[in-house]
Amino acid sequence: METVKLTIDGKDIEVPKGTTISKAAKKLGIDIPLLCYMELHDLNIENKPAGCRICVVEVEGRRNLSPSCATVCEEGMVVRTHTTRVLNARRTVMEFILSDHPKDCLICPKSGHCELQDMAIRLGIREIPGAEIAAMSTYRKDTSPSIIRDLDKCIMCRRCEMMCNEVQTVGALSAINRGFMAAVAPAFEQNLEYSPCTYCGQCVAVCPTGALTEVDHTPDVLRALADPTKTVVVQTAPAVRVALGEEFGMEPGTIVTGKMVSALRALGFDYVFDTDFAADLTIIEEGTEFLDRIKRHLNGDTSVRLPILTSCCPGWVNFFEYYYPDLKDVPSSAKSPQQMFGAIAKSYFAQKIGVDRKNLVVVSIMPCLAKKYECQRGEFSVDGNPDVDYSISTRELASFIKQANIDFNNLPDGTFDVPLGESTGAGVIFGTTGGVIEAAVRTAYELYTGKKLERLDFTELRGFEGVRSATVDFDGLKLNIGIAHGLGNARKLLDEVRSGKSHFHAIEIMACPGGCIGGGGQPLHHGRSEILKARSAAIYNEDRNKPLRKSHENPYIIKLYEEFLGKPNSEKAHELLHTHYFERKKKIYIKP
């Protein structure tokens, strides 16, 4: 490997050719402030537009200061990172940025987690010279069902553009205008609602300021909890329990299921249930549908659409409805676990407790911002009453717990209520990439072969590669399984399906890198892969510790079919648990 030698702040170092100054300095323990820069290690993608100029350094022999995040080390280079000229330049740059930035820090939803605020503190900014004559940008706020866009707070770091266009390949965001009016916005300066945005929230997860935040539904939930005429139930997604603890100082991957249940009870919810129950239900419906397609295919039915695509991720559903509407009969028609839970809660459970569905409020705690949009889709309602009323993110739940002055770390471990709180390990692993298809395999194998499955850990379906494949043996029937996480990776598999070149029988797709554990509503991880891997390991650990690990063995799922639904994929099951898809491009470009 070719290397170069240089000196940084009087320290000699030898680094591989192509290394940037900031990375070389980091190896020496020299901390250069970075703002617009972000690295996604597992994806091998860097955001280094060198636009903010906070990371500038002096390079001997060069007249101008150099952005260390984008300047490559050269042989014999002499670099100084904290001279008076450098410090003065950084302060001046920050003052210019702040002169065009709203001063509403006290009520900004990113307050306390704002990287711009942290950088201003680090650089010792206590006043903004000339702020009274600065040209302030005046964009209006853009509120979608999931994401709020406040371009007055955009600092043109372009991280969101990187995530949207390079990682997710959605293409909803791009740079517009110049000078003080420069910002990153949807194409043609339209609202997010009228763009290809999938509401995956990955832009929100990397935004360093309050330019992109989620729509906060906690005030609505609080009003429902305070209403004596309402019975309020809550469901919690599997990925939430392995990330929520991070908001309270715990290590990534700490499982806080019991504390989370106790916290939700302390907040006043009447019933605390588990989305994992609905994940088990999803497996029964989706698995039965898959086996039906396979059997028809083996019997020579040429009308069968294979591969079947999983349908539990709303961000991915939004993506294929926009870019692949010609494939809308390929995914499973099964609703997501969130929506299955809502439908069962407002029918089966409401009947059990004698409450009218309009007086039953269903709240979901999700790692995902697309869930906020999903629960507002018209087809997931009855006479205008939604199956799921409100969806709040893991971050919003943490904020809610803190507002209520609940000592989360010292809470005792509570247990979920029944019947919609009982789940298997198969339901838990929905929270990580590969988990949905592994859960499906555990059930589909036994339903297809009639034999007991002894090996429950399908490690060949696990991992963090963007696109993975494996062959699973169903007692002589070889099934080819494809897995993708991140919409950019999904596009690769979907293009194969569209062209007729796909050899898979089933494909799992998750919109977010890592699956739900890396959702746009999770505690911010800024692309650190070790955090996602710790969350994933915790998911599988919880699965191993479950007494039941196959969805079809859940006694409350069995009882639900016996008492209410009849058989899997029955007429009643289809009415409550299945859906249909739309060509979204037509819907969003025709403004009401």
Helices and strands as residue ranges (DSSP letters): E 3-8, E 11-16, H 21-27, E 38-40, E 45-47, E 56-59, E 66-67, E 78-80, H 84-99, H 115-122, G 131-133, E 142-143, E 147-149, G 151-153, H 159-161, I 162-167, E 173-176, G 179-181, E 183-186, G 187-189, G 192-194, H 202-206, E 212-214, H 218-226, E 231-236, G 240-242, G 244-248, H 257-267, E 271-274, H 275-298, E 308-309, H 314-323, G 325-327, H 337-344, I 345-349, H 350-353, G 357-359, E 360-366, H 370-374, G 378-380, E 381-382, E 385-386, E 390-393, H 394-403, G 408-410, H 425-428, G 429-431, H 435-449, G 459-461, E 467-474, E 477-485, H 487-499, E 506-510, G 515-518, H 529-544, G 551-553, H 555-560, I 561-565, H 571-577, H 584-589
